[in-house]
Amino acid sequence: MNRWLDRLMARVARRGRLQVTWSDGSITAYGDGKGSTAHVVFREPSAEWAVLRNPALAVGEAYMDGAIVFPEDTLLDFLMLINDNWGEVERLPFQKPASGLRFAMRRFAQNNSLLRARKNIAHHYDLDGRLYRLFLDSDMQYSCAYFERPDASLEEAQWAKKRHLASKLALLPGQKVLDIGSGWGGLGLFLADFFDVDVTGVTLSTEQHAVSNERAQERGLEQRARFELKDYRALDTKFDRIVSVGMFEHVGAARYKEYFSAAARLMKDDGAMVLHSIGRAGPPATTNAWIAKYIFPGGYIPALSEVLQAVERVGLFVTDIEILRLHYAETLRAWRERFREHWEEAASIYDERFCRMWDFYLAGSEAAFRSGDMMVFQMQLAKSNKALPITRDYMTKVEAAFRARHEASEPYRMAGE
């Protein structure tokens, strides 16, 4: 047993029940038994010392290396238990100065210039495309789905997400739409196909760019949906509508004013925008060290206060905000289940260490939405306070009409099929 780590765990793990099997075979239990229950096994003494020195980084690294394991499949429970006890973590003597230093350095770490942004996006989104097909829905939607019913499938929920976003854009046939961070093209193709608009999608991922244009050609939509390998800041065309889904998390707090200034510049005077992003329910903070190193370098989840301040500074009107709470937790649960079903295929593309890294990422993200302070916001913005109807009834009417027209005959048709 590592006595120093034992003292740390006894101080932190107050709620729930945490069982630790140490590398020497001894077993210790912590907590009051009320809440999440987890079991962690240390296979190497070095992992115990690493977790003691830097738990935020070392737990994930040790799991990746196989130096710790979670019997009875309790990884998610362990991460939720940590979230339940996060207040105790923040009260540790060394935690406050360390957090203060990371917060002071965050604007530098997230300063995503044109060159740095492309490099950071490539780190995550230019992975082998076969990997994402293992766990995403058939339309390759890599963002929070919208679960209208508790028993909705991932396919249904991702279809509903696209419909929900479209209803907020108040689209008219022939309008020019910009999709910032267009992914594999699913949303842009959906809008072009079903709402008869002209879509330009931009991405910094070479993999996504190629797949998006291939899909547009396969659907015969290349005249109405075009995808460019370009930074949104390099555009100079005016658009009627702008939509951005799952991209704002890569902007970084240092670049928020720049982002919204660009959106305002690219928007027509009667234009509108819908921004869909992960957010935090609490105050501004920092990116988890393990996530920043292995998953999303340069990424940051904003507090609403940071976003609204940036919007106010560029003169855009906030016309609607909706908070999606547990929708992403359910999305991540479905992704993780699918990924684990295809573990051997993922390992054949990369290796076992990569699979454990991805498993930790998906489990940690789900825990953050179930028991942490993560949520998703959909924010509607306009250049003029007269650009959109003054009540939000039009959103539900558009959504209901589209559902009735298309789902009666083709309930789960995906934009990419």
C-alpha positions in Angstrom: 0.0 0.0 0.0 1.1 3.5 -0.8 0.4 5.2 2.5 0.5 8.7 1.1 -2.0 7.9 -1.6 -4.1 6.0 1.0 -4.3 9.3 3.1 -5.2 11.2 0.0 -8.0 8.8 -1.0 -9.4 8.7 2.6 -9.6 12.5 2.4 -11.2 12.7 -1.0 -13.5 9.7 -1.4 -16.1 10.6 1.2 -19.2 9.9 -0.8 -20.0 6.5 -2.4 -17.8 3.4 -2.0 -14.4 3.0 -3.5 -12.4 -0.2 -3.1 -8.7 -0.1 -3.9 -6.6 -3.2 -4.5 -3.0 -2.1 -4.1 -0.1 -3.5 -6.1 1.1 -5.5 -3.0 -2.3 -7.2 -2.9 -3.7 -5.4 0.1 -7.3 -4.0 -0.1 -8.7 -0.7 1.3 -12.2 0.7 1.1 -13.3 4.3 1.4 -16.5 6.3 1.5 -19.9 6.3 3.2 -21.4 3.7 0.9 -24.0 6.1 -0.4 -23.7 6.8 -4.2 -21.4 5.3 -6.8 -19.5 2.1 -6.1 -16.2 1.4 -7.9 -13.2 -0.9 -7.7 -9.7 0.1 -8.9 -6.7 -2.3 -9.0 -3.2 -1.0 -9.1 -0.9 -3.4 -11.0 2.3 -1.5 -10.5 3.7 0.6 -7.6 4.8 3.2 -10.1 1.2 3.9 -11.0 0.4 4.6 -7.3 3.1 7.2 -7.1 2.1 8.7 -10.5 -1.5 9.1 -9.3 -0.3 10.7 -6.1 1.8 13.3 -8.0 -0.8 14.2 -10.7 -4.1 12.4 -10.4 -5.8 14.4 -13.2 -3.3 13.2 -15.7 -2.0 9.9 -14.3 -5.3 8.0 -13.8 -6.0 8.1 -17.5 -2.4 7.4 -18.4 -2.2 4.4 -16.1 -5.4 3.0 -17.5 -4.1 3.4 -21.0 -0.9 1.6 -20.0 -2.7 -1.2 -18.2 -1.1 -0.2 -14.9 -4.6 0.1 -13.3 -7.8 -1.7 -14.2 -11.4 -1.5 -13.1 -12.9 -4.9 -12.3 -16.6 -5.5 -12.8 -16.5 -2.7 -15.5 -16.6 0.1 -12.9 -14.6 2.7 -14.9 -17.6 4.9 -15.4 -18.7 4.5 -11.8 -15.2 5.4 -10.6 -15.3 8.6 -12.7 -18.7 9.5 -11.4 -17.6 8.9 -7.8 -14.7 11.3 -8.4 -17.2 13.9 -9.7 -19.4 13.3 -6.6 -16.4 14.1 -4.4 -15.0 16.9 -6.5 -15.6 19.5 -3.7 -13.2 17.5 -1.5 -10.6 17.5 -4.3 -10.8 21.3 -4.7 -10.2 21.7 -0.9 -6.8 19.9 -1.0 -4.0 22.2 -0.1 -2.0 21.8 -3.3 -5.1 22.0 -5.6 -5.9 25.7 -5.4 -2.5 27.0 -6.4 -2.2 24.4 -9.2 -5.7 25.3 -10.5 -4.8 29.0 -10.3 -1.7 28.5 -12.4 -3.6 26.4 -15.0 -6.3 29.1 -15.2 -3.7 31.8 -15.7 -2.1 29.9 -18.5 -5.3 28.8 -20.3 -5.5 31.7 -22.8 -2.0 30.8 -24.0 -2.8 27.1 -24.2 -6.0 27.8 -26.1 -4.7 30.5 -28.4 -5.8 28.8 -31.6 -4.2 30.7 -34.4 -4.8 29.6 -38.0 -1.8 27.2 -38.0 -2.3 25.9 -34.5 -6.1 25.3 -35.0 -5.4 23.2 -38.1 -2.8 21.1 -36.2 -5.1 20.6 -33.2 -8.0 19.6 -35.4 -5.9 17.1 -37.3 -4.9 15.5 -34.0 -8.4 14.3 -33.4 -10.5 14.5 -36.6 -7.9 13.1 -39.0 -7.8 9.8 -37.4 -8.6 6.8 -39.6 -12.1 7.2 -40.8 -12.9 3.6 -40.0 -12.6 4.3 -36.3 -15.5 6.8 -36.3 -17.7 4.5 -38.3 -17.4 1.9 -35.6 -19.4 3.9 -33.0 -21.2 6.8 -34.7 -24.6 6.7 -36.3 -25.0 6.1 -40.0 -24.8 9.8 -40.7 -21.6 10.2 -38.8 -22.9 12.8 -36.4 -20.2 13.5 -33.9 -22.1 15.8 -31.5 -24.8 15.6 -28.9 -28.0 13.9 -30.2 -31.5 15.0 -29.2 -33.5 12.3 -27.3 -37.1 13.2 -27.7 -38.1 9.9 -26.0 -36.2 7.9 -23.4 -36.2 4.8 -25.6 -35.1 6.6 -28.8 -32.2 4.9 -30.7 -29.1 6.8 -31.5 -30.2 7.0 -35.2 -33.5 8.5 -34.2 -31.9 11.0 -31.8 -29.3 12.2 -34.3 -32.1 12.7 -36.9 -34.1 14.6 -34.3 -31.0 16.8 -33.5 -30.7 17.9 -37.1 -34.4 18.6 -37.4 -34.3 20.6 -34.1 -31.4 22.7 -35.3 -33.1 23.3 -38.7 -36.3 24.6 -36.9 -34.2 27.3 -35.2 -32.6 28.5 -38.4 -36.0 29.7 -39.8 -34.9 28.7 -43.3 -36.3 29.8 -46.6 -35.7 28.1 -50.0 -32.7 29.5 -51.8 -31.0 31.0 -48.7 -27.2 30.8 -48.4 -26.1 28.8 -45.3 -22.7 28.5 -43.8 -21.8 25.5 -41.7 -18.8 26.3 -39.5 -17.0 23.0 -38.6 -19.1 20.9 -41.0 -17.8 17.5 -39.9 -18.5 14.7 -42.3 -21.2 16.8 -44.0 -24.3 15.2 -42.5 -26.0 18.4 -41.3 -25.1 20.4 -44.4 -26.5 17.6 -46.7 -29.6 17.4 -44.6 -30.3 21.2 -44.9 -29.6 21.3 -48.6 -31.7 18.2 -49.3 -34.8 18.9 -47.2 -34.9 22.7 -47.0 -33.7 23.6 -50.5 -30.9 25.9 -49.3 -27.4 26.5 -50.6 -24.9 25.2 -48.1 -21.2 26.0 -47.8 -19.4 23.9 -45.1 -15.9 24.6 -43.9 -13.6 22.2 -41.9 -9.9 22.0 -41.1 -9.9 18.2 -41.3 -8.7 16.7 -44.5 -10.4 13.5 -43.8 -13.8 15.2 -43.2 -13.4 17.4 -46.2 -12.9 14.5 -48.5 -15.8 12.4 -47.1 -18.2 15.3 -47.1 -17.7 16.1 -50.8 -17.9 12.4 -51.7 -21.2 12.2 -49.9 -22.5 15.3 -51.7 -21.7 13.8 -55.1 -23.2 10.4 -54.1 -26.5 12.2 -53.2 -26.4 14.4 -56.3 -26.3 17.5 -54.0 -22.9 18.9 -55.1 -24.6 22.0 -56.6 -26.3 22.8 -53.3 -23.8 21.5 -50.7 -20.1 22.3 -51.1 -17.4 21.6 -48.4 -14.2 23.5 -48.3 -10.9 22.8 -46.5 -10.7 26.3 -45.0 -10.7 28.3 -41.8 -13.9 30.2 -41.2 -11.9 33.3 -40.6 -10.6 33.3 -44.2 -14.1 33.6 -45.7 -15.4 36.8 -47.2 -19.0 35.8 -48.4 -22.2 37.0 -46.8 -24.7 34.4 -45.6 -28.4 34.4 -44.7 -27.8 31.8 -42.0 -24.9 30.4 -40.1 -24.9 27.1 -38.1 -22.0 25.7 -36.0 -22.3 22.4 -34.2 -19.5 20.9 -32.0 -16.9 23.3 -33.3 -16.9 26.1 -30.7 -15.2 23.9 -28.2 -12.1 24.2 -30.3 -12.0 28.0 -30.5 -10.5 28.7 -27.0 -11.4 31.5 -24.7 -8.7 33.8 -26.1 -10.4 33.7 -29.5 -14.1 34.2 -28.6 -14.3 37.8 -29.7 -12.6 36.9 -32.9 -15.1 34.1 -33.5 -18.2 36.2 -33.1 -16.7 39.1 -34.9 -16.2 36.8 -37.9 -19.8 35.5 -37.6 -21.1 39.0 -37.5 -19.0 39.9 -40.6 -20.2 36.9 -42.5 -23.9 37.4 -41.7 -26.2 39.5 -43.8 -28.0 42.3 -42.1 -31.2 40.2 -41.6 -29.1 37.1 -40.9 -29.2 34.7 -38.0 -27.0 32.0 -36.5 -27.5 28.9 -34.3 -24.5 27.8 -32.2 -24.5 24.3 -30.7 -21.8 23.7 -28.2 -20.8 21.9 -25.0 -20.8 24.3 -22.1 -20.3 24.2 -18.4 -23.0 25.1 -15.9 -20.4 26.5 -13.5 -18.0 29.5 -13.7 -15.0 29.6 -16.1 -12.5 26.9 -15.5 -9.7 25.0 -17.2 -9.6 21.9 -19.5 -8.8 18.6 -17.8 -5.1 17.9 -18.2 -5.6 14.4 -19.7 -8.2 15.6 -22.2 -6.0 18.4 -23.3 -3.0 16.2 -23.8 -4.5 13.1 -25.5 -7.9 14.0 -27.0 -8.5 17.7 -27.7 -5.4 19.8 -27.6 -6.3 23.5 -27.5 -9.9 22.7 -26.6 -11.9 24.4 -23.9 -15.5 24.0 -22.7 -16.9 27.6 -22.0 -19.1 28.9 -19.3 -22.1 30.7 -20.6 -20.9 33.9 -19.0 -17.8 33.8 -21.2 -19.8 33.3 -24.3 -22.4 36.0 -23.6 -19.7 38.5 -22.8 -18.0 37.9 -26.2 -21.4 38.1 -28.0 -22.2 41.4 -26.3 -18.8 42.9 -27.3 -19.5 42.4 -31.1 -23.1 43.7 -31.0 -25.0 40.5 -31.9 -28.4 39.9 -30.4 -29.0 36.7 -28.4 -32.5 35.7 -29.5 -32.9 32.3 -27.9 -30.9 29.9 -25.6 -31.8 26.3 -24.9 -29.9 24.1 -22.5 -29.7 20.3 -23.2 -28.8 18.5 -20.0 -28.6 14.7 -20.1 -28.8 14.4 -23.9 -25.1 14.2 -24.3 -24.8 11.7 -21.5 -27.1 9.4 -23.4 -25.3 10.0 -26.7 -21.9 9.1 -25.1 -23.4 6.0 -23.5 -24.5 4.8 -26.9 -21.1 5.7 -28.5 -19.2 3.8 -25.7 -21.4 0.8 -26.0 -20.9 0.7 -29.8 -17.1 1.3 -29.4 -16.7 -1.5 -26.9 -18.7 -3.9 -29.2 -16.1 -3.2 -31.9 -13.1 -3.1 -29.6 -11.2 -5.7 -31.6 -11.8 -3.9 -34.9 -10.5 -0.6 -33.3 -7.5 -2.4 -32.0 -6.7 -3.8 -35.4 -6.8 -0.2 -36.8 -4.6 1.2 -33.9 -3.8 -0.9 -30.8 -5.0 -1.9 -27.3 -3.5 1.2 -25.7 -5.5 3.4 -28.1 -8.7 1.5 -27.3 -8.2 2.1 -23.6 -7.5 5.7 -24.3 -10.7 6.0 -26.3 -12.7 4.1 -23.6 -11.4 6.4 -20.9 -12.3 9.5 -23.0 -15.9 8.3 -23.7 -16.5 7.2 -20.1 -15.0 10.4 -18.6 -17.1 12.5 -20.9 -20.3 10.6 -20.0 -19.5 11.0 -16.3 -19.0 14.7 -16.8 -22.5 15.1 -18.2 -24.2 12.7 -15.7 -22.6 13.9 -12.4 -20.3 16.9 -13.4 -21.2 20.3 -14.6 -21.2 19.7 -18.3 -24.2 20.5 -20.5 -25.0 21.6 -24.1 -26.4 24.9 -25.2 -28.0 25.9 -28.4 -27.8 29.7 -28.8 -29.6 31.6 -31.5 -28.0 34.9 -32.6 -29.1 37.6 -35.0 -27.6 40.8 -36.4 -30.9 42.7 -35.9 -33.6 42.2 -33.3 -36.1 42.2 -36.2 -34.5 39.4 -38.1 -36.7 36.6 -36.6 -40.2 36.2 -35.3 -40.8 37.6 -31.9 -42.1 34.4 -30.4 -40.5 31.0 -30.7 -43.7 29.2 -31.9 -42.3 29.1 -35.4 -39.6 26.6 -34.2 -42.1 24.0 -32.9 -44.3 24.5 -36.0 -41.5 23.9 -38.4 -40.3 20.9 -36.4 -43.8 19.4 -36.2 -44.5 19.9 -39.9 -41.2 18.4 -40.9 -41.7 15.4 -38.7 -45.2 14.8 -40.0 -44.1 15.2 -43.7 -41.0 13.0 -43.7 -41.1 10.6 -40.8 -44.5 9.1 -41.6 -43.0 7.4 -44.7 -39.2 7.4 -43.9 -38.9 7.5 -40.1 -35.2 7.0 -39.8 -33.8 8.1 -43.1 -30.4 9.6 -42.7 -29.0 12.5 -44.7 -26.2 10.3 -45.9 -28.3 7.4 -47.1 
